[in-house]
């Protein structure tokens, strides 16, 4: 459990820091337009969507061949630090066009390295334990570390950036230190993948070949209704939280009036989540994971909607609403991840597809999650472009039109609230309950 949880140091860092500062790095350090910055982030995430199902199916084949998923995880852990640092190593002197291209290429390589780790990492819980409540406990501890990592990177990343007097060196320092920390967490967690020398007797690995791998992903989507419902819900919620994450730096700078206020925003969001995660696990044991998940979603919706008032009356009260969202966010992370292994084991029994196909499920899952976060950043970039946001380069100062500041506030409130409301509709279609999971295995 401890080794598995440490992997979220990598997951939290990769998910948080680029989402928090990459768009801002492009628009306010390299002088790239908001629209182009959004396209860069989206292009890298589209690449994730393309490769994740392939990595998932390849991970299943590796498990069948070697009895472990560790090979891909180690490859990702060792290569990510270099590419992550390179993403933030581009100086403004290269110009917006060259800078945009270099950031895109480096971020594509970073995304590939991360997927090599993340897809098999998410597949492991379905194979580590078959117990309904134990999965919640396993994923609960993972989310505790994930939440701490979000706080560490969300608050510490900008602090590292500010530690150097030169913004160019500050971003490079941030990228190098964060990349090493992410890679180290991933490498430690890869030990969890050490499995018996032989795969299970009923292990059915997907066939090789690109077309067959995508076909395997489509098959699990078609045959598993609970998977479709859970994936749709999680995609919409990733879009909602990705929108808030991508807007946080802009809210700190232009709504709260200080670039460094982003640290306080992250403390308000993540601090309560550290305490709330065990409470969500306890609630799930009492009322079921799906009901606890719905409660967390409604709480996040209310908190996000309340932030709409920042359009007319910005102030320190924003931190209180963000803290409520942080309590809900802990549930939004732990509960669906604990439900995914239930979906996989249910499919094994219902379809007779055999064990060892968790990588195929998680490849599709990670692709869906990636789409959500990518579209979140893209939605913010489109809002900035539509409301006249003025890009600049490091060291230069500018003022933003009132419409742009209002657009930032709405991207942080109304948009995520609406997406969270939509996710409640798809969640109603998730029909698995404890009785569907805790059943005696066939003789």
Buried (B, 14 or more C-beta within 10 A) or exposed (E): BEEBBBBBBBBBBBBBBBBBBBBBBBBBBBBBBBBBBBBBBBBBBBBBBEBBBBBBBBBBBBBBEBBBBBBBBBBBBBBBBBBBBBBBBBBBEEEBEEBBEBBBBBBBBBBBBBBBBBBBBBBBBBBBBBEBBBBBBBBBBBBBBBBBBBBBBBBBBBEBBBEBEEBBBBBBBBBBBBBBBBBBBBBBBBBBBEBEEEBBEEBBBBEEEEEEBBBBBEBBBEEBBBBBBBBBBBBBBBBBBBBBBBBBBBBBBBBBEEBEBBBBBBBBBBBBBBEBBBBBBEBBBEEBBBBBBBBBBBBBBBBBBBBBBBBEEBEEEBBEBBBBBBBBBBBBBBBBBBBBBBBBBBBBEEEEBEBBBBBBBBBBBBBBBBBBBBBBBBBBBBBBBEBEBBBBBBEEEEEBEEEBBBBBBBBBBBBBBBBBBBBBEBBEEBEBBBEBBEEEEEE
